[in-house]
Amino acid sequence: MESIISVKKAVKKFGDFVAVNEIDFEVFKGEIFAFLGPNGAGKSTTIKMLTTLLKPTSGSLFLAGHDVTKEQDLVRKSFGIVFQDPSLDDELTAHENMRLHGVLYGIPKKEVNPRTEELLKLVDLWDRRDSIVKTYSGGMKRRLEIARGLMHHPKVMFLDEPTLGLDAQTRNMLWNYIKELNKLEGMTIFFTTHYLGEAELVAQRIAIIDHGKIVAMGTTEELKQQTGTNDLESAYLALTGKEVRDEVLDTSEGNKERLRNVMKNRKH
């Protein structure tokens, strides 16, 4: 399989503190890949290095064939990102937030409005396009951030704890949107989480990170085999000695059918 992210011996230090400690991993094109670990494990720091927000202390990081430290402009055009903390302009409408992003990424004017309509319909916000964002719920803001991140046709979408603070129902729907995007556009998804359910039910492969080091990586089944355990929670506990918060996502056939109907209606 073709790699779209390649990280080798990456280190990030803040003074004497080693936040990321010689990690190696690859993410394949079109894959949904998860970093699972507790707060402070190095998940967000790794994403910030890959998205040029932090310069690595040492090591090599490549995204879509571009060197993260030497080809920053090309790297930035290759990804979209949803941060842990909201980054929308609350005083603008959804439509205005989308247009602003289009201008920042140099999208031709004639393409901005059609792309905005396409994406806002995709995340069920077209009817609220002229509403001020500060009137949105937390889930609506997250969906708008995903739409905005897709505006420039990125090859990779980074999601840093995207469901933090959201209720279970909103989290379910958000992940369903993301999985559908991956399926429809073949987009690579890289997300961080400390929810076992999200990692197990959404990701195709999982890297467990703790104290700045990747302690294991593979599918859920491979992680269970590596640790001789029967479930991901036990595997995680065996690898890190820690418990992690968990909420099971609704993957019932009824919920999947509702999503399929929503996506079918959007296409007409």
C-alpha positions in Angstrom: 0.0 0.0 0.0 1.1 3.5 -0.7 2.1 5.7 2.2 0.8 9.2 2.5 2.4 10.0 5.9 5.8 8.8 6.9 7.4 9.5 10.2 10.9 8.3 11.2 12.7 8.9 14.5 10.6 12.0 15.2 11.5 13.8 18.4 10.0 16.9 20.0 11.5 18.5 23.1 10.4 21.4 25.1 13.5 22.3 27.1 14.3 19.1 29.0 10.9 17.6 28.5 10.6 15.1 25.8 7.0 15.2 24.4 7.6 12.9 21.5 10.4 10.4 21.7 11.7 8.8 18.5 8.4 7.6 17.0 8.2 5.7 13.7 5.0 5.1 11.8 3.3 5.2 8.4 -0.2 6.0 7.3 -1.5 4.6 4.1 -3.4 6.5 1.4 -7.2 6.3 2.0 -6.8 4.8 5.5 -8.6 5.8 8.7 -5.8 5.8 11.3 -6.0 6.6 15.0 -3.6 7.7 17.8 -5.0 6.3 21.0 -3.6 7.5 24.3 -4.2 9.5 27.5 -3.8 13.3 27.7 -0.2 14.3 27.5 0.9 11.2 25.6 2.2 13.2 22.6 -0.8 12.9 20.3 -1.5 16.6 19.7 2.3 17.3 19.5 2.7 14.8 16.7 -0.2 16.3 14.7 1.2 19.8 15.2 4.6 18.7 13.8 2.9 17.1 10.8 0.8 20.2 10.2 3.9 22.5 10.4 2.7 24.2 13.7 5.7 22.8 15.6 9.2 22.2 14.3 10.5 18.8 15.2 13.6 18.6 17.3 14.9 15.8 15.1 13.8 13.1 12.8 12.0 13.2 9.4 8.3 13.7 8.7 6.8 13.5 5.2 3.2 14.2 4.2 1.9 13.6 0.7 5.5 13.2 -0.5 6.6 16.6 0.9 9.1 17.2 3.7 7.3 18.8 6.6 10.2 21.0 7.6 11.5 22.0 4.1 8.3 22.2 2.0 5.8 23.8 4.4 3.7 25.6 1.8 3.1 22.4 -0.2 2.4 20.4 3.0 -0.2 23.0 4.2 -2.1 22.7 0.9 -2.2 18.9 1.4 -4.2 18.7 4.6 -7.3 19.9 6.4 -7.5 20.0 10.2 -10.1 20.2 13.0 -8.4 21.3 16.2 -9.3 20.4 19.7 -10.4 23.9 20.4 -12.9 25.7 18.1 -11.2 27.9 15.5 -14.2 29.4 13.7 -15.1 33.1 13.7 -18.2 33.1 15.9 -19.2 36.5 14.6 -19.4 35.4 11.0 -22.0 33.1 9.3 -21.2 29.6 8.2 -21.2 30.9 4.6 -18.7 33.7 5.5 -16.4 31.3 7.4 -16.3 29.0 4.3 -15.6 31.9 1.9 -12.9 33.2 4.2 -11.2 29.8 4.1 -11.5 29.8 0.3 -9.7 33.1 0.0 -6.9 32.1 2.4 -6.3 29.0 0.3 -6.4 30.8 -3.0 -9.5 29.0 -4.3 -10.8 30.7 -7.5 -13.8 32.8 -6.8 -16.0 31.0 -9.2 -15.4 27.7 -7.3 -15.9 29.0 -3.8 -19.7 29.3 -3.7 -20.4 25.9 -5.4 -17.9 24.2 -3.2 -19.4 25.9 -0.1 -22.9 24.7 -1.0 -21.7 21.2 -1.7 -19.9 20.9 1.7 -22.6 22.6 3.8 -25.1 20.2 2.3 -22.8 17.3 3.0 -22.7 18.2 6.8 -26.4 19.2 6.9 -25.8 22.9 7.5 -27.0 24.4 4.2 -30.3 25.5 5.8 -28.3 27.4 8.5 -25.7 28.9 6.1 -26.7 32.5 7.0 -26.8 31.9 10.7 -24.1 33.5 12.9 -21.9 30.7 14.1 -22.2 31.7 17.8 -25.8 30.5 17.6 -24.7 27.0 16.6 -24.5 24.0 19.0 -21.2 22.3 19.7 -21.9 19.6 17.2 -22.9 22.0 14.5 -19.6 23.9 15.0 -17.6 20.7 14.7 -19.5 19.8 11.5 -18.8 23.3 10.1 -15.1 22.9 11.0 -15.0 19.6 9.0 -16.7 21.3 6.0 -14.2 24.2 6.2 -11.3 21.8 6.4 -12.5 20.1 3.2 -12.8 23.3 1.2 -9.4 23.1 -0.6 -9.7 19.3 -1.4 -7.1 18.1 1.0 -5.4 14.7 0.7 -5.4 14.2 4.5 -7.8 15.3 7.2 -6.4 15.6 10.7 -8.9 15.5 13.6 -7.4 16.2 17.0 -9.9 14.9 19.7 -12.8 16.1 17.4 -15.6 14.8 19.7 -14.2 16.1 23.0 -17.1 17.7 25.0 -19.8 16.4 22.6 -22.7 14.2 23.7 -22.8 10.6 22.6 -25.5 11.1 20.0 -23.6 14.0 18.4 -20.4 12.0 18.5 -22.1 9.1 16.7 -23.4 11.3 13.9 -20.0 13.1 13.5 -18.1 9.9 13.1 -20.7 8.7 10.6 -20.1 11.8 8.5 -16.3 11.2 8.7 -16.6 7.5 7.7 -18.8 8.5 4.8 -16.3 11.1 3.6 -13.5 8.5 3.7 -15.7 6.1 1.7 -16.9 8.7 -0.9 -13.7 10.6 -1.5 -11.0 8.1 -0.5 -9.6 10.7 1.9 -7.0 9.7 4.5 -8.3 10.4 8.0 -5.8 10.7 10.9 -7.5 11.3 14.3 -6.5 11.4 17.9 -8.7 10.2 20.7 -8.7 8.8 24.3 -12.0 7.0 23.7 -11.6 3.3 23.1 -14.9 3.0 21.3 -13.9 5.6 18.7 -10.6 4.0 18.0 -12.0 0.4 17.8 -15.1 1.1 15.7 -13.8 3.9 13.4 -10.1 3.3 12.8 -8.7 0.7 10.5 -5.4 0.7 12.3 -4.5 2.1 15.8 -1.2 3.4 17.2 -1.2 3.4 21.0 1.0 6.2 22.3 2.1 6.8 25.9 4.8 9.1 27.4 5.8 10.2 23.9 6.4 6.7 22.6 4.3 4.4 20.3 4.0 1.2 22.4 2.0 -0.8 19.8 0.4 -0.4 16.5 -2.0 -2.5 14.3 -5.6 -3.5 13.9 -7.7 -4.2 16.9 -7.3 -7.9 16.3 -3.5 -7.5 16.0 -3.3 -5.5 19.2 -5.3 -8.2 21.0 -3.0 -10.9 19.6 0.1 -8.9 20.6 -1.0 -8.7 24.2 -2.9 -12.0 24.5 -6.1 -10.3 25.5 -9.7 -10.6 24.4 -10.6 -6.9 23.9 -9.0 -3.5 23.1 -9.6 -2.2 26.7 -7.5 -5.1 28.1 -4.9 -4.7 25.4 -4.6 -1.0 26.2 -4.3 -1.7 29.9 -1.7 -4.3 29.3 0.4 -1.9 27.1 0.1 1.2 29.2 -1.0 0.2 32.7 -3.8 2.9 32.4 -7.5 2.8 31.9 -9.0 5.0 29.2 -12.5 6.6 29.0 -14.8 4.7 26.8 -18.2 5.3 25.3 -19.6 2.8 22.7 -20.7 4.4 19.5 -24.0 3.4 18.0 -23.1 1.1 15.1 -26.4 -0.6 14.9 -28.0 -1.5 11.6 -30.7 1.0 12.3 -28.3 3.8 12.7 -26.3 2.8 9.6 -29.6 2.7 7.6 -30.5 6.2 8.8 -27.1 7.5 7.7 -27.5 5.8 4.3 -30.8 7.5 3.8 -29.4 10.9 4.7 -26.5 10.5 2.3 -28.9 9.3 -0.5 -31.1 12.3 0.0 -28.2 14.7 -0.3 -27.3 13.4 -3.7 -30.7 14.4 -5.1 
